[in-house]
Amino acid sequence: QLKKLDQAVSAAHTFFVANPQHLQMREDIEKYRRMSGVKSDSFQDLEATPHWEAYETGVQHYDADEYLQAVARLEESLSEALSALEECRALCEGPWEDEDEEEKMQPGLYEAIAAHYVQVLKCRQQCVLEIATKPGRISATEDFIPSHLDLLQFAYSQVGNQTLAAECAASYLLFYPTDEPMLEKMKQYRTEVGEEAAVTARQSIQHYVQRSLMEKKLIYYAVEHLGETFNDPDLWTPDELIPENLKQKYREDQEKQKRETLDVEEREKRGPLPFEGIAVTMDSQQMNGTERVVFDRVLTESECKDLLRLTKAAGEAGDGYRARRSPHTPHERFEGLTVLKAMQLAQSGDVEWRDAKLLLQASEKSRKIIESYFTPGKKLHFSFTHLVCRRAVDGEQEGRMDLSHPVHADNCLLDPEGQECWKEPPAYVYRDYSGILYLNDDFQGGGLFFTEMDSVTVTAEVHPKCGRLVAFSSGKENPHGVWAVSRGRRCAIALWYTHSQEHAEQERVKAEELMEQRAVEQEQPDGDKHQGTDHSSRSSSVRVPSRASKPADERQKPGLERKQHPKVLRARDEF
């Protein structure tokens, strides 16, 4: 508003770097780029530290095969990072500022000295996380220092400097001495520079690793004998350094990680799908990714039609957007209905009970399929269930360039520029698997697509149709988006699952309780139904008295029941 565009642009860019999912800021950035008075060098990250700025620029040159420029910036980043590390370590000295920690100190002199020194050592170890955390982020980049050396050895080899390539490879092997690919490269470099040439790791890296290992040894001694705790920030810590009583937990963590990264093909062998007639149309290999799958024939055409009838209520009395503009694009309208809202609408007579019940059944069937395919023997809980429709706004599709849903991951904040996905709030970090159960295909656009971490390179596409269920793990391995719906109305049941029971969907529990209550009411004699003041199901007051007492096989067919339903609504409205 003050017409200071350079400062406005740099402030917007700084915010956007730390919040790449912020849609409004993304639009503001695009507006600034189109303004004639804005220069490209105005897009500065005001919070950028020297080593991070150099690192990201170096990686960009590296990805663009500009290895001379990459070497210069990565060397600058490594030097600045090590300097920042020393500054951080110096700040670990001095008295504790945390009063609660002071109260925990042992009264004895030697105990107090030991406790204080262990805190200093732990603080110094955590400094690597400090420099490896991008400004505006919470999570650190793994193996920040070793990754520099890995990039540098390859870049140097590409520019023909095999001596420095060998030096960087030798330095990397200080962290991972048994890394097979790097050992092979080291042999190649030795051959190229000559066996008689002395190839040693960098002095600065030798000092870094030796000092870090000595500190870890002291800290782990304190953990084992003095009751201390320690979260090791490094992945490269040698196994022999860890005390025996801590190794078991370490191995369990490693095994858990291996289980989580098993290919879909291996998981498939553990057991058949729980329902007959369902076909696996595409697996991870066919979809060029990991933990992705497409099932067909999960619903029948009739079931899709019944659920589409239920979606009409979403536009009139849904739980969220009620046919308002989509939160993701101004070119579509968005309608949503949760399972609880569906049950409440059935209770008040606005939708049929059997349609609301079908929503519960279809989502539970999907849960069982996904659980048996990806995590057999390990319970998946519902995290959220949403019956969603996206409708193209007529007259506003010409020249449209945006997506129905921008590329994102379901349990982390996708950062395409940094090639990271930050598992931290406001992301739903507890979500483990996601699913979409499609209900129709009579629209244009609206297909699901998966991308690489850059959010641009499309690796797979899924075209919606009735009864098709696409499922995938919710993490950074599966960035995805939705193409624009340019004509018609796309409806589906969006599903998210978690292994964490504490994050299970509470609305679903309430919805199931309402369904159970409905079943109990149907089993009661007619006289009992109309006694008392319970009007939780108002439509029951105008129901034909003899209907509930008839056997199931003598009741009216579903088609006839629907014909009578408008009468029920009219009577309720008059009342």
Buried (B, 14 or more C-beta within 10 A) or exposed (E): EEEEBBEBBBEBBBBBBBBBBBEEBBEBBEEBEEEEEBEEEBBBBEEBBBBBBBBBBBBBBBEEEBBEBBBBBBBBBBBBBBEBBEEBBEEBEEEBEEEEEEEEEEEEEEEEEBBBEBBBBBBBBBBBBBBBBBBBBEBBBEBBBBBBBBBBBBBBBBEEBBBBBBBBBBBBBBBBEEBEEBBEBBEBBBEBBEEEEEBEBBEEBBEBBEEBBEBBEBBBEBBBEEEBEBEBBBEBBEEEEBEEEBEEEBEEEEEEEEEEEEEBEEBBEEEEBEEEEBEBBBBBEEBEBBBBBBBBBBBEEEBBBBBBBBBBBBBEBBBBBBBEEBEBBEBBBBBBBBBBBBBBBBBBBBBBBBBBBBBBBBBBBBBEBBBBBBBBEEEBBBBBBBBBBBBBBEEEBEEBEBBBBBBBBBBBBBBBBBBBBBBEEEBBBBBBBBBBBBBBBEBBBBBBBBBBBEBEEBBBEBEBEBBBBBBBBBBBBBBBBBBBBBBBBBBBBBBBBBBEEEBBBEBBEBBBEBBEBBEEBEEEEBEEBEEEEEEEBBBBBBBEEEEBEEEEEEEEEEEEBBEEBEEBEEBBEEE
